């Protein structure tokens, strides 16, 4: 950079860049997870054919990774860089945003992120291999939003991530064949019905696990049963054989 550029533009600190990378990784991973889950649908737990799952997962993951490497394409500012108040610019002309191709190639080097961290930490120019290859620099954004707005955006990303995982996992679990059989068995259990005075509803999200491999399945579900007189937590164990329905093994309360 020339002297005038040095006065106008300040290189980002390594700490800010690392923090931006962590935020970006979390945000883009969240985006990839959302894309994959939506493509699978809420009934994916009952899918017996691994090839069918991979047929859905691979194309959507490819789209997700393309988005990951293109994360700086909007004005050289990724979500993490926006939060940290930094941006990517051309090394020789810091007032210009690098081309999409340069930004994409620059981020491809994140595949070897441990090496990139080492290079960034040891570089006097505060540049990683991606920067050196694309001839880019990362500088402070003179027009960065207020700190409060950036903190709220970061908190919003975190809340959205955990809310989506919670709701989608709950919907997928409730839509599984194992859960439906478990509910059917609970509703036929006279001891439970007598103890809680009849079933009014069930908890928002069951916990536990449902595992299926080559048609064989095992499930352990913890279901909150809301009764007219009191609530009860019921643990249900089930198994499954290829081309057969789920079978109750044990029901505990």
N, C-alpha and C positions, 0 to 999 in steps of 0.2 A: 504494500500500500504506500502511496505517496504521503508526504507530510500533511497535506490538507485532509486526506482521508483518515489519517491517524487521529487527527483532532476531532473529526466528526464521528468516527465509528470506533467503538471500544470492543475488543475481543471478549467473548464470553469466558467466564471462569470455567475451569474443569468441573468444579462441583455442580454448577448450573447445568452443564451439558450432561453429566451423569444422571442428575435428578430428572432432566427432561427425557433421557433415554428410558429410565425406569417407568416414568408416567406413560410414555408412548407404548412401551412394551405391555404394560397392564391394559391400556386402552385398546390397543390393536388386538391383543389376545382376547379381550372381551368381545370385540367386534367379530372375530373369527369364530368364537364359541357360539355367539348368537346366530351367525349365518349357518353354522353346522347344525345346531339344534333345530332351527326352523326347517332346514332341508330334510332332517330326519323325521320330524313330526313327533307328536307326543306319544305315538304308539310304538316307538322304536324299541322299547324294552321287550316286546314280544316277537321281534324279528329273529328268526332262527338261522337265516342264511347270512353268513358273514360277508359273502361276496356282494349281496344286495346292499348291506350297510356301507361297504367300501365304495360301491358305485355311486352312492349318494354323497359320501364324505369327501372323496378325493377332489371332485370338481369344485365343491364349495371351499375346500381348504386352499385350492389353487387361487381362487378369487381372493380369499382372505390374505394370502401371502403377497399377492400383487398389490393389494391395498396397503399392506404393511410397508413394502418397499417404496410405495408412492406417497407415504405419509407427509412428506414435506412439499408436495406439489402445489399447494395453495399458498402462494406468495413466500415460499421457502419457510413456512411456519407449520410445524406439526402440532398436535394437541399439547404434547409435553413442552414444546418450545414456547407455545402461546402462554402456558401457565407460568413458565420460568422467565418469560420476557426476553427471549432470544430468537434469532432467525438466521437462516443460511443465505449467504450472498456470494457473488463472484469475487474471487480474490483480488483481481486487478481493477474491478469496477464495483466496489462495495455498495453502490447505490442501485445495483441491478440484481434482479432475482435470477438465479441460474436456470437454464432450460430444464424442461421435464426430464429429458434424457440424462443430463448431468446429475440431477437430484436422485433419479432412480438408480443409476450406477453407483453413486455415492453410498446409498443405503444397502446395496447388495453386499457390501463388505461387512455388514452387521451379522452376516452368517457366521463369521469368525469373530464374534464380539469379544471374547477374552483377549485376542490379539489386538483388537482395536482399542480396548481399554489400556493395555500396556503401552501401545504406541502413543495414545493421547496423553497418558501420564508422564511419559518421558520426552515428549516433543516440546521444544522451547517455543515453537510456533502455535502450540495448542491445537494441533491438527492430527487427525487419525488418518489411516490409509485411504479411506473413502474421500476425505478432504483433499489429500495430496493427488489422488488420481483424477478427481473432478475439478481440481483447482478452485476449491471453495473455502470459505471461512465461516465461522459462526460468531456472530456479533450480538451485542445487546440491542434490543429493540427500543429505539427512542420514543416510539408511540405505543408502548405496551399499555394494556388496560390497567385499571386500578388493582391494587393487591387484593382487595375484598372480592372483586368480581372473579379474579383468577382462583382464589381460594374456594369460592362458592362453586365454580365450575369443576374444580378437582373433587370436591365433596360430592357433587352431583354425579360424577362418573362412578365413584365408589358406590353410592347408594343405588344407582341404576344397575350396576353389575350384580350386587348381592340380591336385589329385588328380583331381577330376571331369573337368576339361578334358583332362588327359592320358589318362585311361582312356576317356572317351567318344570323343575324337578318334581314339585308336588303334583302338577297336572299329569306328568308322565307316569308317576307312581300310581296315581289314582286311575289312570287309563289302562294300566297293565292287567293282564289276565289274572296274575297272582292276587292283586288287590281285590278284584271283583269276586274271586272265589273265596277269599278271606272274609269279605263282607257278607257273602251268602251264608258262610258257616257261622258267623257271629249271630246273624239274624235268626238262625235256626237253633241256637243254643238256649235252651229253656232256663238254664241256671243263670246266664248273663241277663236275660230278659227279666227274670224275676228279681234279681238283685238291684237293677237300676230302674225298675219300674217302666220298662219299655224304652225303645230307642227313639230319640228325637232327632239326632244328627251325628255327624262324625267330625273329628278335628280337621282343621284346614289342610294340614300336610302330614301324612304318615312318614315315619322314619324307618330306617332299616336298609335292606339291600335286596335286589333281584338280579340273579346271575343266570345267564343261559349260554350254553356252549354245546354245539353240535346237537341241538334239540333237547339236551338234558338241562334241567333248571333247578335251582335252589333259591328259596326266598325266605327272608325273615322280616316280618313287618310288625312295627309297633303302632297300633292304631288307637287313637283316643275315641272312645264311644261316649257320646253325650246322651245321658238318659233323662227321663222325666223326674226322677228322684235324686240321682247322683251320677257323676261321671266315672268312667272306668277305663284304665289303660289295658289293652289286650295285646299280647304278643302271639303272633301266628307263624308257624313254621310250615312251609309247603315244598313239595318237590314236583318235578315234571319230567316225563319221558317223551321221546320224539313222537310227534303227531298225536299227542294226547293232551288232555286238559290238566291244569294244576290240581294236585291232590293234597288235601290237608294231612299233615303228619302230627302236629301238636298244637294245642291252643291253651295258652296260659293267661291268667288274669291276676 
